[in-house]
Amino acid sequence: MDRRISEWMPGLVRRTIRFVLPMHCSICDSSLTDDPTPHFCTDCWRTIGLMPSSRCSRCDRPFPSAIATAYSPNHMCQSCLIRPPSYTRAWTLYPYTSPLRDAIRLFKYRGTVSLASALGALMIKQLPLLDRVDVIIPVPLHAERLRQREFNQSLLLADQIGRALGIAVSYTNLLRTTSSPPQTSLTKQRRLRNLRGAFALQCPDEIRHKRVLLIDDVFTTGTTVNECAKSLRRAGSSDVLVLTLGRTLDHDLIPDHVRVPHRHPFEPFGV
């Protein structure tokens, strides 16, 4: 009896609060009642799809055709073959499309930290087999950006994953030492120059010979996580594994079942 009460009580509380303070889904505008995810109805949240199955075995970039890995599961993309990244392996769990895109923008640019648990749960639900991980490190923000935003979204996600895996999160060792324009506003070549030498370790000895899991919210070109991995490897770490929640994809690589109409875009501001 107590168990049944504990299961329906959160929904009753949400329903009561939303009766007094009405909220609507950020995608379909329907009224929220006992939907567990803030700002999103259950039906819209369920439309978050997975990445295409055929992907590079190093950077996780999707291939245009599933044939690419049908007979060679460890096949790498041309970019990784020509210039291997500094990280050992990267995984991205979901395409950066609506409604996940809307949720990340609300979380990251509008300070909706109540979404941290829901987004962290999405990552935990699809965690790859990571073998051994010694420490989890979130991609850091520069101190100036952190003061503006008042939180590091990657740290909040890393904290969720650390709790689920029982692995310590190191959030003060890897630093962003230079303040530079947001990556989203730059071309690919300028992104590379923008982050060159932008990260450093305060205490290199703490990660020497350790296997690191690096956490970020969105993988676009991979420049940010690669520069972080370079700094970690120079400091003496073992393998650097990368895990990101979402990944931007070319339109033709987005699976049909995740192409959800985007009714209410949340454009970033102050970044």
Helices and strands as residue ranges (DSSP letters): H 2-20, H 42-45, G 66-69, H 78-82, E 89-95, H 100-109, G 113-115, H 116-125, E 135-138, H 143-149, H 153-165, E 174-176, G 183-185, H 188-195, E 199-201, G 204-206, E 212-219, H 223-234, E 240-247, G 251-253, G 256-258
